C-alpha cells in the first residue's frame, strides 16, 4: 500500500504568507498560521505511521498466506501417504509406518493452521491501526484546507470549522493509542 501524502504544503505557505505580510495582521490570521502548522505536523506523523502499519499488515498477511500454503503441502503429503497405505495393506510394518506419517502430518497441519490464523489476526489488527491513522490524516488535511479558506475569506466561521476538523483528527490520533 502507498504511503499517505499530505499535499497541503502550498496552502500552508499561503497561510503563513498572509500571517507575515498582513501589516501587523489580525490575531485570527496569526493563530490560523500556527494552528495549520501544528496540524500539518500531526498529519505528517499520522501519515508516516499509517504507511508503516499498512506495510506491516501486508507482511503479516503474506506470512499467513505462506503458512496456509505450507498447510496445503502437508495435506497433499498426507493424502499421498493414505494412497500408499491403500496399496501396501499386506505389509503390516509398512502400513504402520505410513499411518504414523499420516498422523504426524495431521498434527503438523493443526500447528500450521494455528500459526496462520494468528498471523491473519495480527494483520487485521495492524490494518485497523492503519485505518484509524488514515482517518486522522484526512481530518487534519480538511482542517488545514478549511482554515486556509478562513484566512482567504477572513471569516471566523471557517477557522472554527477547520479547528473542529482538526480536533476530530486529533481525537482519531489519540484513540489510536488505546486500540
FIDO-359238 format. One record per residue: residue in one letter; z, y, x of N, C-alpha, C, O, CB in turn. Coordinates in steps of 0.02 Angstrom, whole numbers, plus 50000, padded with zeros to 5 digits. Each point is the difference from the previous one (the first is absolute). Glycine has a CB too. Layout:
AZYXZYXZYXZYXZYX/...
END
This chain:
X500004994250042500005005849958500005006250044500254999950057500364993949851/X499115011450067499955006150039500655004049997500394999549953498395000850024/X501325003550076500575004550001499865005949956499445002649999500864993750118/X500215005949846499915005649955500005006450041500455001150041500114992749863/X498945010450085499965006350036500215005749954499924999749939499164995850134/X501175009749958500215005949963499495005550014500055003450051501194993449954/X498265004249950499455004650015500155007249978499565003449973499664987050014/X501385011950024500195006649976500145005050056500335005149989500134989449910/X499305004150161500135004450056499725007049988500335005050015499654985150062/X499415010349896499695006549988500395003949948500095006150007498794989050022/X501355001649919500415003449949500655002550030500215005649987499294987149925/X500805003150130500625002050034499895006250043500415004650000499974983350000/X499085012250037499845005850042499895006349958500205005550019499294986850066/X500195006849857499875005749956500655002949974500095006149998498814988849969/X501575000850013500655002349976500375003750055500285005449989499774985049930/X499945006850141500355003250056499675006750018500345004850017500004983950027/X499005011649951499645006250014500225005549951500135005650020498884987850025/X501025004849891500235004849950500725002250013500175005849990499054989049926/X501195000550105500705001750012500075004850059500435004449999499914984449955/X499245010450097500055004250060499665006749993500225004950028499834984750038/X499405010749896499595006049996500055003549932499515002849975499724992050107/X501355005049888500085002849934500335006950003500245002649949499844985950004/X499935014550106500305006650006500744999949982500235004149960498675001050013/X501464990350056500714999349983500084994349951500514996550001499695015850018/X499314986849938499974994449954500584999449953500535003050009498844991450078/X500515001849862500544998849953500414994150023499754995850038499575008949867/X501284994950073500434994450019499724993449974500064994850033500945012849966/X498694992749943499724993949971499444997150043499954994050007500365010449880/X499275000050141499464997650042500284997050064499774994850023499455013949930/X501284994650076500314997250060500344993449985499944995350039500235016350005/X500174988049900500334993849980499474994549987500114994250017500855012449933/X498484995450021499464995249988499734997250065499874994050005499825012249891/X500234998150153499754997750065500484995050033499794994950026499625016249988/X501234990549984500494995650030500044993449961500014994650030500655015450010/X499364990449894500044994049959499394995650009500064993950006500635012449911/X498724996750085499404995850008499984996850070499744994550007499645013049912/X500884995950131500044997050067500474994050000499854994850030499915016450022/X500814989649915500484994549997499714994149961500074994250020500885014049985/X498724993349940499684994749960499464996550039499914993949994500345012549902/X499384997350145499484997050042500304995150050499704994850014499595015549972/X501294991450041500334995550047500214993649964499894994550025500535015350043/X499884990949873500204994149962499394995849981500024993950003500975012349953/X498474997150026499394996449982499734996050059499794994349993499945014549922/X500294994350144499764996550060500434994050016499744994650017499815016250027/X501104990049951500464994450014499894994449950499954994250020500905013850028/X499114993749889499884994949948499334996650009499954993949991500765012749930/X498784997150097499344997150010500014995050058499704994649996499775015849960/X500884991350097500054995650057500374993649981499794994550017500205015450060/X500574990949889500394994149979499614995749950500024993950003501035012650017/X498604996849933499614996249951499464995850034499904994249982500315014949933/X499464993850134499504996250038500314994150037499714994650002499635015850010/X501244990750017500354994750036500174994249953499864994250016500615014350064/X499834993149863500204994749954499404996549968500034994149984501015012249994/X498424997350013499394996949975499734994950050499814994449981499925016149955/X500274991350128499774995550052500464993950005499764994350006499755015350056/X501144991549935500484994550004499924995349941500054993950007500755013450056/X499084995449877499904995949941499384995650008500004994149982500555014649947/X498934994250099499384996150010500114994550052499754994449991499565015849979/X501064991250082500144995050052500394994249970499854994250013500155014750076/X500514992749870500394994749968499584995949952500084993949995500945013250016/X498524996149954499564996449954499544995350039499864994449978500195015249940/X499714992650139499574995750042500404994050025499754994450001499575015750034/X501304991149986500434994550023500124995149943500004993950011500555013750072/X499554994949857500104995749942499384995749988500044994049987500755014449963/X498634994950054499374996449991499914994550053499774994549985499735015949964/X500704991250112499974994950053500454994149984499814994250011499955014850072/X500824992449891500474994649982499714995749944500074993950001500905013350034/X498724996049915499704996149946499424995750026499894994449975500455014549943/X499294993550131499474996050030500294994050036499744994549997499545015750016/X501274990950022500344994650035500264994949950499974994050012500365013950081/X499934994549851500244995849946499434995549975500094994049990500765014749977/X498574994250024499424996249977499784994750052499814994549982499825015549951/X500414991950130499824995250052500464993949999499784994450008499785015150063/X501084991849919500484994449995499844995849938500074993950002500825013050058/X498914996349886499824996349940499404995550011499974994449975500505014849956/X499044993450106499414996050015500184994150044499774994449989499515015950002/X501154990950060500224994550043500374994749960499904994050010500185013950087/X500334994349857500374995449957499534995949957500094994049992500885013950007/X498524995349974499514996449958499624994950041499854994549976500045015649950/X499954991750136499654995250044500444994050015499774994350003499575015150048/X501304991849959500474994550013500074995549938500054993950006500575013450077/X499384995849858500034996049939499374995649993500044994449976500665014649969/X498734993750075499394996149999500064994250049499804994449985499535015849984/X500944991150091500104994750050500484994749973499914994150013499895014150079/X500704994049871500484995349972499664995349950500154994149998500775014450018/X498634994349944499634995849953499594994750035499924994449975500055015249946/X499774992250137499574995450037500424994850037499814994150003499325014950010/X501444993150016500404995750043500624997249965500545000150029499065006650068/X500334990849844500594997449964500214993150026500564998049988499085008449912/X499924990050135500164993350024500495000250059500444995850004498445000449958/X501055008650082500445000550059500615004349982499945006149993499064992650086/X501584998049914500605003649977500255005150051500245005349980500074984649955/X499635008750130500225004850050499585006449997500275005550002500104985150072/X498985008649920499565005849995500145003849936500035006249999499094987950067/X500975002349880500135003149936500655004050002500035005649973499364985149969/X501125006750090500645003650006499925006350042500275005249983500354983950005/X499015010450067499885005950043499625005349962500145006050007499864986650095/X499515005349859499615004849961500435003349948499955006149989499014987150030/X501475003049947500455002749950500475005250032500155005249970499804984049965/X500285009450125500445004750036499635006550015500285005549994500354984950056/X498745009049970499605006050014499905004149936500055006150001499364987850093/X500455002649852499905003549936500635003749981499975005849979499204985449984/X501405005650044500645003249983500135006050046500255005249977500204983849982/X499395010350105500095005450048499565006049980500235005750003500034986050088/X499125007149890499555005449981500265003649937499955006149995499084987650055/X501245002449903500265003049938500605004550016500065005549973499554984549961/X500835007850111500585004050020499775006450036500275005449987500434984250023/X498815009750034499735005950035499685004949951500065006150008499754986850094/X499865004449847499695004449950500535004049963499895005949985499164985950002/X501525005249998500535003749966500255005850043500095005549974500244984049966/X499775009350124500235005350045499485005550006500165005950000500534985750063/X498685006449944499465004850006499945004249937499905006150003499484986150075/X500705004649864499965003649936500565005249996499875005749978499634984149967/X501105008550075500555004850000499855005950045500125005849982500694984949995/X498935007950083499835005350047499465004649972500055006150006500264986450088/X499195004649875499455004049971500265004449944499805005849995499384985150035/X501255006549928500285003949945500445005750026499995005549972499994984349955/X500405009050126500415005350031499555005650026500165005949991500724985750040/X498575006650000499545005150027499665003949944499895006050007499934986750094/X500035004049844499715003549942500495005049972499825005749984499494984249990/X501335008150021500525004649974500095005950047500075005749977500514984649968/X499415008450120500075005450049499425004949994500095006150004500534986250074/X498785005049912499405004249992500065004449938499845005950003499474985450055/X500925005849887500085003949938500515005550009499915005649975499784984349959/X500865008650101500525005150011499735005750043500125005949984500764985150007/X498765007450062499715005150043499485004249963499955006050010500264986650088/X499415004249859499505003649961500355004849950499745005449987499464984950025/X501365007649962500395004449956500245006250038499995005549973500374984549958/X499855009150131500205005750042499415004850008500065006049992500784986950070/X498585004149953499395004050010499845004149937499855006050004499714985450076/X500495005449863499845003449937500475005949988499785005449979499784983949974/X501085009750060500485005449989499865005950046500035005849979500834985849985/X499005006950099499855005450048499345003449984499955006150007500704987650080/X498855002649892499365003049981500095004749940499675005249996499724984650048/X501055008349910500145004349943500335006550024499835005449976500314984549950/X500325009650121500325005950028499485004650033500025006149990501054987450027/X498475003650021499485003950033499595003849948499845005950009500114985750085/X499885005149852499605003249948500365006049970499715005349991499774983649983/X501165010250011500385005649971500075005750050499985005849981500644986149946/X499475006550137500045005350051499345003850005500005006150006500854987150057/X498595003249935499355003350004499885004549939499755005650007499814984750058/X500615007249877499935004149940500445006250005499795005549982499964984249949/X500865009450093500465005750007499715005450046500025005949983500954986349998/X498775005750076499735004850047499415003849969499945006150006500424986650090/X499205003649870499425003149968500215004949945499715005449995499624984450032/X501155008449932500225004349945500365006250027499915005549974500184984549950/X500305009150128500335005850032499485004750029500075006149995500944986950032/X498465004250002499465004250026499675004049944499825005850009499994985950085/X500105005149849499725003649942500475005749981499775005549983499654984049975/X501235009250044500495005249985499955005950047500075005749979500684985549976/X499145007450109499935005450050499375004049985500015006150002500604987050085/X498855003449899499375003549987500025004249936499745005649999499674985150060/X500905006649890500035003649936500615004549995500055004149955499324986549993/X501105008450098500635003750000500394999149935500295004749973499195003750105/X500524985449898500374998449939500564995250017499894994850032499075006949897/X501645000050049500594995950015499964993149966500264995150025500415015449986/X498994989349932499944993849963499744994450045500284994549999499525012049895/X499684994950144499714994950044500474998150056500034994250021498835010249951/X501515000450053500504998550052500514995049973500164995150034499685016450017/X500404989649888500504995649972499704993249982500334994850008500285015149948/X498784990050020499674993649985499904996050065500134994050001499285011249899/X500364998150152499914996750065500674997550027500044994650029498975012749994/X501504996849969500664997950023500244993949962500314995550029499965016350001/X499584988049906500184994149959499644993850024500304994650005499895012849898/X499174993250112499634994450026500274997850068500044994050014498945010049924/X501215000850103500304998450064500664996349992500164995550038499285014550012/X500944992049900500644996849986499904992749977500374995650019500125015649952/X499004987849989499844993249979499794995850061500204994250006499445010049879/X499954998750158499804996650062500604998250043500054994550027498865011549969/X501554998850010500614998850039500424994549968500304995950036499705016150002/X500034987949896500364994749965499694993250014500364995150011499975013149899/X499014991450089499654993750016500164997950071500124994150014498965008749905/X500915002050126500134998550071500724997550009500114995150035499055013649999/X501314994649936500714998050007500114993249967500374995850026499995016349976/X499324986949940500104993549965499724994250041500214994349991499735011749898/X499594995450155499734994850044500564996850042499974994050014498945012249991/X501584997750014500544997450042500484995549961500424996650029499495013650041/X500044989849864500444996049959499654994149967500284996749957500385013550022/X498734988450043499634994349973500254993550030499744994749983499265012550000/
END
